[in-house]
Amino acid sequence: MCWNPIINMKFTGVVCIAFVIVLLSALAPTKAVFEEKVACIPTELMTCIPALQTGSQPSAECCGKLKEQESCLCGYIQNPLFSQYVTSENAHKVLATCGIPYPTC
């Protein structure tokens, strides 16, 4: 069998290119979004109590905490200890003022 250096170089070049493509695609960032798991800590929403009780303007801190815990709202609605605060008419006003849609659970 005769060894042809030109064919061997072409084959080696193709293998190197394929290796680089596989390596780069493995290192490329994916479009998958990793959601941070939010700790649902109801006591962090204490700043919202005045607005929830009276229907007054919520503080910026209240809105910030509500936005952080937006994914927790359904859990609060389903919990008898907290549902009265989240389902009230004032809660709807506070969420709307903070730009948070009322959850559909």
Phi and psi in radians as a Rosetta constraint file:
Dihedral C 1 N 2 CA 2 C 2 CIRCULARHARMONIC -1.698 0.35
Dihedral N 2 CA 2 C 2 N 3 CIRCULARHARMONIC 2.326 0.35
Dihedral C 2 N 3 CA 3 C 3 CIRCULARHARMONIC -1.645 0.35
Dihedral N 3 CA 3 C 3 N 4 CIRCULARHARMONIC 2.200 0.35
Dihedral C 3 N 4 CA 4 C 4 CIRCULARHARMONIC -1.922 0.35
Dihedral N 4 CA 4 C 4 N 5 CIRCULARHARMONIC 1.941 0.35
Dihedral C 4 N 5 CA 5 C 5 CIRCULARHARMONIC -1.135 0.35
Dihedral N 5 CA 5 C 5 N 6 CIRCULARHARMONIC -0.491 0.35
Dihedral C 5 N 6 CA 6 C 6 CIRCULARHARMONIC -1.209 0.35
Dihedral N 6 CA 6 C 6 N 7 CIRCULARHARMONIC -0.783 0.35
Dihedral C 6 N 7 CA 7 C 7 CIRCULARHARMONIC -1.122 0.35
Dihedral N 7 CA 7 C 7 N 8 CIRCULARHARMONIC -0.714 0.35
Dihedral C 7 N 8 CA 8 C 8 CIRCULARHARMONIC -1.095 0.35
Dihedral N 8 CA 8 C 8 N 9 CIRCULARHARMONIC -0.700 0.35
Dihedral C 8 N 9 CA 9 C 9 CIRCULARHARMONIC -1.161 0.35
Dihedral N 9 CA 9 C 9 N 10 CIRCULARHARMONIC -0.712 0.35
Dihedral C 9 N 10 CA 10 C 10 CIRCULARHARMONIC -1.108 0.35
Dihedral N 10 CA 10 C 10 N 11 CIRCULARHARMONIC -0.762 0.35
Dihedral C 10 N 11 CA 11 C 11 CIRCULARHARMONIC -1.100 0.35
Dihedral N 11 CA 11 C 11 N 12 CIRCULARHARMONIC -0.783 0.35
Dihedral C 11 N 12 CA 12 C 12 CIRCULARHARMONIC -1.082 0.35
Dihedral N 12 CA 12 C 12 N 13 CIRCULARHARMONIC -0.692 0.35
Dihedral C 12 N 13 CA 13 C 13 CIRCULARHARMONIC -1.115 0.35
Dihedral N 13 CA 13 C 13 N 14 CIRCULARHARMONIC -0.743 0.35
Dihedral C 13 N 14 CA 14 C 14 CIRCULARHARMONIC -1.124 0.35
Dihedral N 14 CA 14 C 14 N 15 CIRCULARHARMONIC -0.748 0.35
Dihedral C 14 N 15 CA 15 C 15 CIRCULARHARMONIC -1.096 0.35
Dihedral N 15 CA 15 C 15 N 16 CIRCULARHARMONIC -0.736 0.35
Dihedral C 15 N 16 CA 16 C 16 CIRCULARHARMONIC -1.120 0.35
Dihedral N 16 CA 16 C 16 N 17 CIRCULARHARMONIC -0.751 0.35
Dihedral C 16 N 17 CA 17 C 17 CIRCULARHARMONIC -1.108 0.35
Dihedral N 17 CA 17 C 17 N 18 CIRCULARHARMONIC -0.771 0.35
Dihedral C 17 N 18 CA 18 C 18 CIRCULARHARMONIC -1.080 0.35
Dihedral N 18 CA 18 C 18 N 19 CIRCULARHARMONIC -0.708 0.35
Dihedral C 18 N 19 CA 19 C 19 CIRCULARHARMONIC -1.108 0.35
Dihedral N 19 CA 19 C 19 N 20 CIRCULARHARMONIC -0.748 0.35
Dihedral C 19 N 20 CA 20 C 20 CIRCULARHARMONIC -1.122 0.35
Dihedral N 20 CA 20 C 20 N 21 CIRCULARHARMONIC -0.724 0.35
Dihedral C 20 N 21 CA 21 C 21 CIRCULARHARMONIC -1.102 0.35
Dihedral N 21 CA 21 C 21 N 22 CIRCULARHARMONIC -0.791 0.35
Dihedral C 21 N 22 CA 22 C 22 CIRCULARHARMONIC -1.121 0.35
Dihedral N 22 CA 22 C 22 N 23 CIRCULARHARMONIC -0.735 0.35
Dihedral C 22 N 23 CA 23 C 23 CIRCULARHARMONIC -1.114 0.35
Dihedral N 23 CA 23 C 23 N 24 CIRCULARHARMONIC -0.805 0.35
Dihedral C 23 N 24 CA 24 C 24 CIRCULARHARMONIC -1.155 0.35
Dihedral N 24 CA 24 C 24 N 25 CIRCULARHARMONIC -0.663 0.35
Dihedral C 24 N 25 CA 25 C 25 CIRCULARHARMONIC -1.219 0.35
Dihedral N 25 CA 25 C 25 N 26 CIRCULARHARMONIC -0.511 0.35
Dihedral C 25 N 26 CA 26 C 26 CIRCULARHARMONIC -1.268 0.35
Dihedral N 26 CA 26 C 26 N 27 CIRCULARHARMONIC -0.543 0.35
Dihedral C 26 N 27 CA 27 C 27 CIRCULARHARMONIC -1.538 0.35
Dihedral N 27 CA 27 C 27 N 28 CIRCULARHARMONIC -0.283 0.35
Dihedral C 27 N 28 CA 28 C 28 CIRCULARHARMONIC -1.165 0.35
Dihedral N 28 CA 28 C 28 N 29 CIRCULARHARMONIC 2.460 0.35
Dihedral C 28 N 29 CA 29 C 29 CIRCULARHARMONIC -1.155 0.35
Dihedral N 29 CA 29 C 29 N 30 CIRCULARHARMONIC 2.490 0.35
Dihedral C 29 N 30 CA 30 C 30 CIRCULARHARMONIC -1.596 0.35
Dihedral N 30 CA 30 C 30 N 31 CIRCULARHARMONIC 2.903 0.35
Dihedral C 30 N 31 CA 31 C 31 CIRCULARHARMONIC -1.533 0.35
Dihedral N 31 CA 31 C 31 N 32 CIRCULARHARMONIC -0.011 0.35
Dihedral C 31 N 32 CA 32 C 32 CIRCULARHARMONIC -1.142 0.35
Dihedral N 32 CA 32 C 32 N 33 CIRCULARHARMONIC 2.377 0.35
Dihedral C 32 N 33 CA 33 C 33 CIRCULARHARMONIC -1.800 0.35
Dihedral N 33 CA 33 C 33 N 34 CIRCULARHARMONIC 2.198 0.35
Dihedral C 33 N 34 CA 34 C 34 CIRCULARHARMONIC -1.722 0.35
Dihedral N 34 CA 34 C 34 N 35 CIRCULARHARMONIC 2.042 0.35
Dihedral C 34 N 35 CA 35 C 35 CIRCULARHARMONIC -1.462 0.35
Dihedral N 35 CA 35 C 35 N 36 CIRCULARHARMONIC 2.365 0.35
Dihedral C 35 N 36 CA 36 C 36 CIRCULARHARMONIC -1.300 0.35
Dihedral N 36 CA 36 C 36 N 37 CIRCULARHARMONIC 2.423 0.35
Dihedral C 36 N 37 CA 37 C 37 CIRCULARHARMONIC -1.347 0.35
Dihedral N 37 CA 37 C 37 N 38 CIRCULARHARMONIC 2.120 0.35
Dihedral C 37 N 38 CA 38 C 38 CIRCULARHARMONIC -1.589 0.35
Dihedral N 38 CA 38 C 38 N 39 CIRCULARHARMONIC 2.336 0.35
Dihedral C 38 N 39 CA 39 C 39 CIRCULARHARMONIC -1.411 0.35
Dihedral N 39 CA 39 C 39 N 40 CIRCULARHARMONIC 2.101 0.35
Dihedral C 39 N 40 CA 40 C 40 CIRCULARHARMONIC -1.486 0.35
Dihedral N 40 CA 40 C 40 N 41 CIRCULARHARMONIC 1.710 0.35
Dihedral C 40 N 41 CA 41 C 41 CIRCULARHARMONIC -2.085 0.35
Dihedral N 41 CA 41 C 41 N 42 CIRCULARHARMONIC 1.706 0.35
Dihedral C 41 N 42 CA 42 C 42 CIRCULARHARMONIC -1.011 0.35
Dihedral N 42 CA 42 C 42 N 43 CIRCULARHARMONIC -0.527 0.35
Dihedral C 42 N 43 CA 43 C 43 CIRCULARHARMONIC -1.153 0.35
Dihedral N 43 CA 43 C 43 N 44 CIRCULARHARMONIC -0.347 0.35
Dihedral C 43 N 44 CA 44 C 44 CIRCULARHARMONIC -1.225 0.35
Dihedral N 44 CA 44 C 44 N 45 CIRCULARHARMONIC -0.237 0.35
Dihedral C 44 N 45 CA 45 C 45 CIRCULARHARMONIC -1.669 0.35
Dihedral N 45 CA 45 C 45 N 46 CIRCULARHARMONIC 0.209 0.35
Dihedral C 45 N 46 CA 46 C 46 CIRCULARHARMONIC -1.021 0.35
Dihedral N 46 CA 46 C 46 N 47 CIRCULARHARMONIC -0.523 0.35
Dihedral C 46 N 47 CA 47 C 47 CIRCULARHARMONIC -1.148 0.35
Dihedral N 47 CA 47 C 47 N 48 CIRCULARHARMONIC -0.263 0.35
Dihedral C 47 N 48 CA 48 C 48 CIRCULARHARMONIC -1.576 0.35
Dihedral N 48 CA 48 C 48 N 49 CIRCULARHARMONIC -0.213 0.35
Dihedral C 48 N 49 CA 49 C 49 CIRCULARHARMONIC -0.964 0.35
Dihedral N 49 CA 49 C 49 N 50 CIRCULARHARMONIC -0.839 0.35
Dihedral C 49 N 50 CA 50 C 50 CIRCULARHARMONIC -1.004 0.35
Dihedral N 50 CA 50 C 50 N 51 CIRCULARHARMONIC -0.758 0.35
Dihedral C 50 N 51 CA 51 C 51 CIRCULARHARMONIC -1.183 0.35
Dihedral N 51 CA 51 C 51 N 52 CIRCULARHARMONIC -0.660 0.35
Dihedral C 51 N 52 CA 52 C 52 CIRCULARHARMONIC -1.203 0.35
Dihedral N 52 CA 52 C 52 N 53 CIRCULARHARMONIC -0.587 0.35
Dihedral C 52 N 53 CA 53 C 53 CIRCULARHARMONIC -1.390 0.35
Dihedral N 53 CA 53 C 53 N 54 CIRCULARHARMONIC -0.628 0.35
Dihedral C 53 N 54 CA 54 C 54 CIRCULARHARMONIC -1.912 0.35
Dihedral N 54 CA 54 C 54 N 55 CIRCULARHARMONIC -0.262 0.35
Dihedral C 54 N 55 CA 55 C 55 CIRCULARHARMONIC 1.406 0.35
Dihedral N 55 CA 55 C 55 N 56 CIRCULARHARMONIC 0.233 0.35
Dihedral C 55 N 56 CA 56 C 56 CIRCULARHARMONIC -1.311 0.35
Dihedral N 56 CA 56 C 56 N 57 CIRCULARHARMONIC 3.030 0.35
Dihedral C 56 N 57 CA 57 C 57 CIRCULARHARMONIC -1.106 0.35
Dihedral N 57 CA 57 C 57 N 58 CIRCULARHARMONIC 2.204 0.35
Dihedral C 57 N 58 CA 58 C 58 CIRCULARHARMONIC -1.283 0.35
Dihedral N 58 CA 58 C 58 N 59 CIRCULARHARMONIC 2.631 0.35
Dihedral C 58 N 59 CA 59 C 59 CIRCULARHARMONIC -1.288 0.35
Dihedral N 59 CA 59 C 59 N 60 CIRCULARHARMONIC 2.857 0.35
Dihedral C 59 N 60 CA 60 C 60 CIRCULARHARMONIC -1.096 0.35
Dihedral N 60 CA 60 C 60 N 61 CIRCULARHARMONIC -0.634 0.35
Dihedral C 60 N 61 CA 61 C 61 CIRCULARHARMONIC -1.119 0.35
Dihedral N 61 CA 61 C 61 N 62 CIRCULARHARMONIC -0.725 0.35
Dihedral C 61 N 62 CA 62 C 62 CIRCULARHARMONIC -1.039 0.35
Dihedral N 62 CA 62 C 62 N 63 CIRCULARHARMONIC -0.866 0.35
Dihedral C 62 N 63 CA 63 C 63 CIRCULARHARMONIC -1.065 0.35
Dihedral N 63 CA 63 C 63 N 64 CIRCULARHARMONIC -0.699 0.35
Dihedral C 63 N 64 CA 64 C 64 CIRCULARHARMONIC -1.076 0.35
Dihedral N 64 CA 64 C 64 N 65 CIRCULARHARMONIC -0.779 0.35
Dihedral C 64 N 65 CA 65 C 65 CIRCULARHARMONIC -1.182 0.35
Dihedral N 65 CA 65 C 65 N 66 CIRCULARHARMONIC -0.659 0.35
Dihedral C 65 N 66 CA 66 C 66 CIRCULARHARMONIC -1.119 0.35
Dihedral N 66 CA 66 C 66 N 67 CIRCULARHARMONIC -0.699 0.35
Dihedral C 66 N 67 CA 67 C 67 CIRCULARHARMONIC -1.151 0.35
Dihedral N 67 CA 67 C 67 N 68 CIRCULARHARMONIC -0.669 0.35
Dihedral C 67 N 68 CA 68 C 68 CIRCULARHARMONIC -1.093 0.35
Dihedral N 68 CA 68 C 68 N 69 CIRCULARHARMONIC -0.664 0.35
Dihedral C 68 N 69 CA 69 C 69 CIRCULARHARMONIC -1.840 0.35
Dihedral N 69 CA 69 C 69 N 70 CIRCULARHARMONIC 0.387 0.35
Dihedral C 69 N 70 CA 70 C 70 CIRCULARHARMONIC -0.968 0.35
Dihedral N 70 CA 70 C 70 N 71 CIRCULARHARMONIC -0.671 0.35
Dihedral C 70 N 71 CA 71 C 71 CIRCULARHARMONIC -1.236 0.35
Dihedral N 71 CA 71 C 71 N 72 CIRCULARHARMONIC -0.179 0.35
Dihedral C 71 N 72 CA 72 C 72 CIRCULARHARMONIC -1.604 0.35
Dihedral N 72 CA 72 C 72 N 73 CIRCULARHARMONIC -0.213 0.35
Dihedral C 72 N 73 CA 73 C 73 CIRCULARHARMONIC -1.026 0.35
Dihedral N 73 CA 73 C 73 N 74 CIRCULARHARMONIC -0.701 0.35
Dihedral C 73 N 74 CA 74 C 74 CIRCULARHARMONIC -1.095 0.35
Dihedral N 74 CA 74 C 74 N 75 CIRCULARHARMONIC -0.682 0.35
Dihedral C 74 N 75 CA 75 C 75 CIRCULARHARMONIC -1.108 0.35
Dihedral N 75 CA 75 C 75 N 76 CIRCULARHARMONIC -0.667 0.35
Dihedral C 75 N 76 CA 76 C 76 CIRCULARHARMONIC -1.196 0.35
Dihedral N 76 CA 76 C 76 N 77 CIRCULARHARMONIC -0.670 0.35
Dihedral C 76 N 77 CA 77 C 77 CIRCULARHARMONIC -1.096 0.35
Dihedral N 77 CA 77 C 77 N 78 CIRCULARHARMONIC -0.672 0.35
Dihedral C 77 N 78 CA 78 C 78 CIRCULARHARMONIC -1.405 0.35
Dihedral N 78 CA 78 C 78 N 79 CIRCULARHARMONIC -0.216 0.35
Dihedral C 78 N 79 CA 79 C 79 CIRCULARHARMONIC -1.605 0.35
Dihedral N 79 CA 79 C 79 N 80 CIRCULARHARMONIC 2.085 0.35
Dihedral C 79 N 80 CA 80 C 80 CIRCULARHARMONIC -1.013 0.35
Dihedral N 80 CA 80 C 80 N 81 CIRCULARHARMONIC -0.442 0.35
Dihedral C 80 N 81 CA 81 C 81 CIRCULARHARMONIC -1.241 0.35
Dihedral N 81 CA 81 C 81 N 82 CIRCULARHARMONIC -0.495 0.35
Dihedral C 81 N 82 CA 82 C 82 CIRCULARHARMONIC -2.038 0.35
Dihedral N 82 CA 82 C 82 N 83 CIRCULARHARMONIC -0.238 0.35
Dihedral C 82 N 83 CA 83 C 83 CIRCULARHARMONIC -1.038 0.35
Dihedral N 83 CA 83 C 83 N 84 CIRCULARHARMONIC -0.613 0.35
Dihedral C 83 N 84 CA 84 C 84 CIRCULARHARMONIC -1.065 0.35
Dihedral N 84 CA 84 C 84 N 85 CIRCULARHARMONIC -0.528 0.35
Dihedral C 84 N 85 CA 85 C 85 CIRCULARHARMONIC -1.380 0.35
Dihedral N 85 CA 85 C 85 N 86 CIRCULARHARMONIC -0.513 0.35
Dihedral C 85 N 86 CA 86 C 86 CIRCULARHARMONIC -1.632 0.35
Dihedral N 86 CA 86 C 86 N 87 CIRCULARHARMONIC -0.416 0.35
Dihedral C 86 N 87 CA 87 C 87 CIRCULARHARMONIC -1.710 0.35
Dihedral N 87 CA 87 C 87 N 88 CIRCULARHARMONIC -0.083 0.35
Dihedral C 87 N 88 CA 88 C 88 CIRCULARHARMONIC -1.221 0.35
Dihedral N 88 CA 88 C 88 N 89 CIRCULARHARMONIC 2.857 0.35
Dihedral C 88 N 89 CA 89 C 89 CIRCULARHARMONIC -1.076 0.35
Dihedral N 89 CA 89 C 89 N 90 CIRCULARHARMONIC -0.687 0.35
Dihedral C 89 N 90 CA 90 C 90 CIRCULARHARMONIC -1.125 0.35
Dihedral N 90 CA 90 C 90 N 91 CIRCULARHARMONIC -0.613 0.35
Dihedral C 90 N 91 CA 91 C 91 CIRCULARHARMONIC -1.105 0.35
Dihedral N 91 CA 91 C 91 N 92 CIRCULARHARMONIC -0.707 0.35
Dihedral C 91 N 92 CA 92 C 92 CIRCULARHARMONIC -1.056 0.35
Dihedral N 92 CA 92 C 92 N 93 CIRCULARHARMONIC -0.729 0.35
Dihedral C 92 N 93 CA 93 C 93 CIRCULARHARMONIC -1.129 0.35
Dihedral N 93 CA 93 C 93 N 94 CIRCULARHARMONIC -0.788 0.35
Dihedral C 93 N 94 CA 94 C 94 CIRCULARHARMONIC -1.078 0.35
Dihedral N 94 CA 94 C 94 N 95 CIRCULARHARMONIC -0.824 0.35
Dihedral C 94 N 95 CA 95 C 95 CIRCULARHARMONIC -1.063 0.35
Dihedral N 95 CA 95 C 95 N 96 CIRCULARHARMONIC -0.749 0.35
Dihedral C 95 N 96 CA 96 C 96 CIRCULARHARMONIC -1.105 0.35
Dihedral N 96 CA 96 C 96 N 97 CIRCULARHARMONIC -0.758 0.35
Dihedral C 96 N 97 CA 97 C 97 CIRCULARHARMONIC -1.084 0.35
Dihedral N 97 CA 97 C 97 N 98 CIRCULARHARMONIC -0.634 0.35
Dihedral C 97 N 98 CA 98 C 98 CIRCULARHARMONIC -1.426 0.35
Dihedral N 98 CA 98 C 98 N 99 CIRCULARHARMONIC -0.064 0.35
Dihedral C 98 N 99 CA 99 C 99 CIRCULARHARMONIC 1.331 0.35
Dihedral N 99 CA 99 C 99 N 100 CIRCULARHARMONIC 0.496 0.35
Dihedral C 99 N 100 CA 100 C 100 CIRCULARHARMONIC -1.942 0.35
Dihedral N 100 CA 100 C 100 N 101 CIRCULARHARMONIC 2.133 0.35
Dihedral C 100 N 101 CA 101 C 101 CIRCULARHARMONIC -1.198 0.35
Dihedral N 101 CA 101 C 101 N 102 CIRCULARHARMONIC 2.506 0.35
Dihedral C 101 N 102 CA 102 C 102 CIRCULARHARMONIC -1.156 0.35
Dihedral N 102 CA 102 C 102 N 103 CIRCULARHARMONIC 2.286 0.35
Dihedral C 102 N 103 CA 103 C 103 CIRCULARHARMONIC -1.214 0.35
Dihedral N 103 CA 103 C 103 N 104 CIRCULARHARMONIC 2.558 0.35
Dihedral C 103 N 104 CA 104 C 104 CIRCULARHARMONIC -1.889 0.35
Dihedral N 104 CA 104 C 104 N 105 CIRCULARHARMONIC 1.896 0.35
